[in-house]
């Protein structure tokens, strides 16, 4: 801007202008078209489609393998051996209940059960190990 501190002012002018629609926007965009329908019905739609049953709330049973249900996570021939080994571990550590056990002992018990299951070639979650191995090993016979 230099030494002059006044901003420059510019004048704009239009000699011929219109507030109407521009010339290139023809024809006008407000045309009306009459629509007619030869036949119509207010009844339900008639499609050639298969029947879709309505939603029915309730309890559903999933059948995995015929009528036997879901296959066991641990094969029945390996369960007694794993229970016996786990029972010996629990007796040695004097663990009588999962409710009265420290976190360190609980972690060690699950690590032991996972290791014995891996040695037997079994892949099972902690829940399955607790239900099928640890729980029966804790029960009094």
Beta strands, then each sheet from edge to edge (+ up, - down):
end
